[in-house]
């Protein structure tokens, strides 16, 4: 073979190698996306990475999915599936698997908290309009309590019956449920690592250890009382400092005890950690509603769940209590 022919073949081989390297690099390139949308009256953030050239459009589709769930669960959208159930006035209607799943979780926490956590709290949440800043009349609260009680909700197969006068409100669980569905969707699309944050309902997967700060319940926004390290977990915090008004030096917040009809007074903040965001969301509220020792037991009885509770003694000193094993998450 003459030199010119050998040189020509070497050039062709070199070009082929470059093409193969280029294809391999493109195929194994790690793409990243960090997007935020306003969904469910809060900022919904998705940080994702993976070997997906169309990652941005995949994340866009995840936001669209979250919006569809919002339309299904919204308490304030009259056309939502939730409000179609609330309009039954004693009648029955079929519900999809998402609603049925939330009702199943709600029933568990209703029973576990002795009725303090109650998804049929709609009448009470209407009364306690934090933006209006008024303490409801005792008679109005008593009437709302008569129209509250998850044990009156009847689920037979996929048929749901909501008694006349009662109203379901998924505000204490819907964000967590939607976060889980978004995570499932992105994992199925091939995303290799992600963080989803829906107004403080956070779930991380595939990112390794992630540090998350816990808001100090007695100080200004951004002041951290503790930091936790999680991996492939969800974390949600419920606190009396998030939405409230004050009257006669008393703080009235949005986390209502369905037994008393008034804002819960046992805790000032509860951070729940769980394998999924739905459980963490419901647990953070349920634990907030209970006496501290009962709240710790509630978490201990749930596999793969922990709580960090901040509460005050009679002198106003801030105390911290942890369920079994929760200390392993503290930085």
N, C-alpha and C positions, 0 to 999 in steps of 0.2 A: 504494500500500500504506500503510495507516494505521500510526501509530507503535506501537500496541499489538501489531499483527501482526508488524511488523519486530522489535520487542523480543523477541517470543516466538521468532521464528526464530533470532535471535542467541543466545538462551539454549540452544536445541536444538543449534546449531552448537558452542557452547562445551562442552556436555556431550559431544558426539561427539568433539571434540578431546581432552577429558580421558580418555575411554575409550580412544582410539587411543594416547595417550601412556602410559596405564597398561598396555595390552597390549604395547606396544613395550618398556617398561621391564621388564616381567615376563619377556618373551622374551629380553632381552639382559642380564638380571641375572646377575652372576657369583657362583656359589655356591662355598663352600669347605668342605672336610671334613678333619679330622685325627683319625685313629683308630689305636688300637694293639690288637693281639691277641697272645696267646701261642701261637705255632705253631712246630713243629720245635725245641722246647726253647729258644726264644729269643723276644724281643719283636719282633714284625713290625709295622712302622709304615707307614701310608699317608697321605701328605699330597696332596690332590688339589683341583683347582679346575676349574670349567667351567660352562657355561650349562645346567645340568641341575637342574631342581627336585627330582628324586629322587636327587641325588648321594649322600646318606647311604646309601640302600638299594643303590645301585650299588657303593659301597665295601664294604658288608656282603657283597655277592655275590662281590666280589674276595677277601675273606677266606675265604669258603666254598670258592672255587676253590683257594686255597692249601692249605686243610685237606685237600681231596680229593687234591691232589698229595702232601701229606705221607703220607697213607695208602698211596699208591702206592709211594713211595720209602723209607719208614722202615725203618731197619735193625733197630729194636727192637720194631716191631709185627709179631708173628708172622703176622698176617693180611695183611700188605702184599704187593703184587705182587712186590717185590724178594725177600722171603723165600720166596715160592713158587718163584722161580727158584733160590734158594739150596738149596731142598729137593729139587731135581731129582736130585742124586746121580748125575750122568752122563747123565741123560735130557734130553729136549728139550721145549720148550713155546713156544707163540706169545707174542710180546711186542708191546705197543702201540707207537705211533710215538714216545711220550715216552721210554720205556725205550731204544728203538732209537737215538734221537737222542743220548741221554746216552752210550750205549755207543760210538757213532761218535766223539764228542768224546773220550771216554776213550781210545780206541785211538790217536787222533792224539797225545795227550800221552804215552801209554805209549811210543810209538815215538820221539817227540822227546826224551824224557828218558832213553832207554836203559833203560827199565823201572823207573826210580825212582818215577815216578807210575804208580799201578796201582790200578784200581777193584776188582781181585780181592784186596784187602788185608784182607778180613774176618777171617781167622784171626789175622793180626798185630794188628789193632786190638782183637780180643778179649783177646789177651795183655797188651797195653799199656793196661790199665785205669787211667787216671790217678787216678780216685777211690780205687782200692785202694792206690795209691802203692807198688807193689812192682816191682823190676826182674825181668823174666821170666828163667827158667833158660835157659842157652844152648842146651840140647838142645831145649827147647820152641820157641825161636825158629827153630832149624834145621828142626824138623818143620813149623812154620807156613810157612816159606819154601818147603818142598817142595810145599805146597798153595797156593801163590801164583804167579800168572803170567797176565797178560791174554792172552798169545798162545795159551793153552789154551782160552779162551772161543771158542766157534764160533757165528757168526751166519750163517744161511742164509735169505735172505729175511726173514721175520718170526719164524723159528724160532731160539731161543737155546738153546745147550747149555752147561751149567755142569758141569765135571768133578766127580766125586765128591771131596769133601774141600775144595773151593774155596768161597769165599763172597764175593759182591760186596758192596761198601759204597760208597754214593754220597755219603758225607759231605763229600767235597771239591768237590762240584759241584752237588748237589741244590738248595741254597738259591739259588744263582745262576740255575739253570734255572727255578725257581718264580718268582723275581722277574721274570724276562723274560716269563713267561706272564701274570702279573698285570698287568704294564705293557701287554702286547698287548691284554688283555681291556679294561682301562680306556680305552685309546686307541680301541678299536672302539666303546665305549659313548659316545664323544663328549667324554671328559675332555680338557681343553686343556693342562693342566700338572700334573705330579705328581712326587713323590719317594717312592720305596719303599725302605725300610731293613729288611732281615731280619737282625738281629744283626750288622750291619757290612757286609753285602752290600748296597751302595747303588747305585741307578740313578735318574737324574734325566732328565726329558724335558719340554721346553716351558717350563722355569722360567727360562731365561736362565742366566747364570753363577752357579754355586753354589760356595761355599767349604766345604771339608771338611778337618778337622784330622786329621793322622796321629799316632797314639799314640806317644809316646817309648818305645822298647822297653826302656829301662833304668830308667825312672822310674815313679812311681806312676800309677795309672789317672787319666786326665784331663789328664796333662801332654803337651803337643803338641810334637813335634819339627819338623814342617813343616806348611804349609798348601798345599793345591792348589785350583785353580779349574777346575771342569769344567762343560760344557754338553752336554746330550744324550749323556751317557756313563755308564758304570758304573765303580765303584771298589770293590775288595775288598782287605783287608789280612790277611795271615797272619803270625803271630808266635809265638815260643817262650814268650811271657809270658802267653798266653791261657789255656791249660790245661796244667798241669805239676805235677810234684812234684820234690823234691830229696832226694838220698840221697848221703851222703859228699861233700857240697859239689858234686855234679854235678846239673845240671838235666836232667830227662827230660820232654819235652813230647809233644804228641799228633800231631805231623807226622812220620810214619814213612816212612823210606826203604825201599821194597819190595825193594831190592837187598841191603842190609845187614841189614834187619830191626830196625834201631835208629833212634831219633830223629835227624833230619838235623842236621848241625853246621855247614853252610856259611854260614848267615845267622841273624840274630836277628829280622828283619822284612822282609817284601816287600809292597809296595803295587802292585797291578796296576790299570791303567786300560784299558778296552776299550769298544767300541761296545755290547756286551751284557754282562749280569751273569754268564751261564754261562761265557763265555770268561774274564772277569776272575777268577771264582772258581777255575776250574781252573788258570789261569796263575799266580795268587798262590801256590798250593800247589806247582805244578810248578817254578817258579823257586826257591822256598825250598829244594827238594830238591837243587838243582844247584850246582856251583861257580859263583862269581859271574860270571865271563866267559861261561860257557856259558849261564847264566840270561839274561844281557843279549842274547846272540845268539838265544835262544829267543823273546824278545819282539820282537826286530828282524825275525825271520822271519815273524811273525804280523802281517798287515795290520791296521791300526787298533788296535794294542795296545802298551802301554808298561809298564815296571816301574821302581819306585824301590826300591832294595835297601839295607838297613842291615846292616852286617856288622862284625866286629871283627878287628883285626890281632893278632899274637901277644902284643903288650903290653896288649891289652884295649881299645885305643882304638876308638871307634865311627866307622866310615867310611860314606860314602854313595856309591853308584854308580847311574847312571841309564842306561837304554837310550836309543837315538837318538831325540831329539825330546821326551823326557820332561820336560826342563827348562821347556818352554813351559807346563806345568801348575802349576809352583811359583809361589806368590804372591810 
